[in-house]
């Protein structure tokens, strides 16, 4: 076998020449091809395999050019590359790759037949250890753990998909493994073509993945924890921006609210029933003949005034804008006329305009792979923003096409690529299909940002690709009104969060068929603790608004919506953390407590918010059977009562199990001991100023600490210092909690509260002093509480506990 090695040898040769530079990559060449390994900041390694020594143009839809341009520190020898985190070694005879941590423990290693090619198609194989669990790939169906399953990445409009259908709407070729010898790692296959992943399904002990064409280009992201993998992956592909605060509010939608009187009546009913609400969504029927960027003036004669009137009630309006532009020559439809004049639409292989049927009838499709077209598209939103629209919903962007068995464009359709660091060229839909929806949402996001440069943009997309979290939130598509789909929605949202899409949700109650009363109520309970809480259903099925099943169900649903609004300061703090670190709001329990994976405890409907709140749902939410809550060791409190709870140790003692009996009106929720959780008085929307103090709920326990975060909730002022951040910590003595310390404020923002009410949960009563002055303490519901004034310079409250 011919072997060519560059690395240390190349460095030695170059050292003989003046002003020589160090090698940036390890390159090993053999009969199977050429392997090139480069270091990326954060311990990530990029691996490319080519047929010869010439690397293709360095392009990516998933990883921004600025991130690809950065190189990490590495030491390169004849057949290895070492960073502070990992060592990559290549067998010079077989080109097999092994990645280990600095202690020599294997993180990832090639399996038998590490690379097979057939024309442009290829398959890579890696070893799958007996104890490994697999997560990620976005909102694929099936179990949370991907092990033993196979998947295809090909964005597909899959209406009413079943719980085992694949593919569906998104392609996120990124997975996380945990439980292996070297801890957790992530792998991103940076290839937009149709790809596949098999996790020990066809070949035991083997992870196989590949694509039908395109580059062999993948990133391996070391942990050793799952959290570290997610943080590094989102640093590599880009983190979701901090959205407006109202995105965390309750959102009401339907396909469709058909006219202005119906929308006004809906808003009035939401306020009459005191269901806190921040958003009403308008589906395609608000438009003139389903044409994007239009308004049906017969159904909505006072569109701008209606949106303003809703805003006065604290309700934002989000409208749909699909990417298909009605093909209407000579009809005065400006998006078509201007788009055609600017040559902004994709074409067939013969150069003719590609026209296909979707909601408006014959339609054309923008060339989102070009900078100029994205800018043209973004400018189209000026009218809707001037009308007061707060956010945009991009649907049907797989892209979905009617009257064709494939449900999408022919693979021969041409896409011109220009800008964004790509070499100008024309690609077929076979290459662009999986990134088309992401580039649609990108064009929307960039347009909103340009039109309102100091406001945070909100975009919702159905289809996307790895890195699409930079531009849009997402939902799981046209789900069904079944208990199976409620269970699936939890797994999908969790895996989306692990795949970078922290801002995600499922249509509450299911989009199709119409939910039975108990199902809709349960779904409300779970969604109250999810990232995006949108009740949405299709036309011609039973309604799914909160009140449709009578006062008993309304009372339960309203209670959970209200609790979400009381938790708004906590949720918004998690949102800001996500924007900085990539940590998802909604997380599998093992994200913060990996020991749970070692215990035989069904956590399929259990998850945490920020590792602090643990939602302990039943594995079968429709069943009255007793089940076990899986509480990581360290202490927990019942969120609803404030009482400390305990269970029976399981496995190695890292988890306690506690039996629970289901009740329709109660979703069990627990708070980690040592947490400091901010809450607020109830409001009817996030635009309403809370009346009363900010509440700091303290749950004594190890490492007792927390944080308060706030800003104006809508602008980019926080990027210029207009925010508030205060850390909170607890002091302890031999008798327990002895003080509460609120640190000096960071940032210049003045919050809505003028007082802080500190609530200490758990047994015992406390006396409190601030600056030597005794504070009035109330004892109620098993908690001690007292108020202190806001202090930008911080304060320490001294505590004395009595039995």
ABEGO torsion letter per residue (X at the ends): XBBBBBEAAAAAAAAABBGBBBBABBBBBBAAEBBBBBBBBGGBBBBBBBABABBBBBBBAABBAAAAABBBBBBBBAABBBBAABBBBBBAAAGBBBBBBAAGBBABBBBBGABBBBEABBBBBBBBBAABBBBEGEABBEBABABGBBBBBBBBBBBGBBAABOBBABBBBBBBBBGBAAEBBBBBBBBABBBBBBBGAABBGBBBBBBABEBBBBBBBBOABAAAAAAAAAAAAEBBBBBBAAAABBBBBBOBBABAAAAAAAAAAAAAAGBBBABBBBBAAABBGGBBGBBBAAABABAAAAAAAAAAAGBBBBBBBBABBBBBBGAGBAAAAAAAAAGABBBBAAGBBBBBBBAAEBBBBBBAABAAAAAAAAAAAAAAAAAGBABBBBBGAOBBBBGBAAGBBBAABBBBBBEGGBBBBBBBAAAAAAAAAAAAAAAAAAAAAAABAABBBBBBBABBBBGAAAABBBBAEBBBBBAAAAAAAAAAAAAAAAAGBABBBBBBGEABGEBBAAAAAAAAAAAAABABBBBBBBBGBBBABAAAAEAAAAAAAAAAAAAAAAAAAAAAAAAAAAAAAGBBABBBAAAABAAAAABBBBAAABBBBGGABBBBBBABAABABBBBBBBBBGEBBBAAAGBBBBBBBBEAGABBBBBBBBBAABBBBBBBBGBBBBBBBBBABAABBBBEBBBBBBBBEBGBBBBBBBBAGABAAAAAGBBBBBBBBBBBBAAEBABBBBBBBBEABBBABABBBBBBBEBEBBBBBBGGBBBBBBBBGGBBBBBBBBBAAEBBBBBBBBX
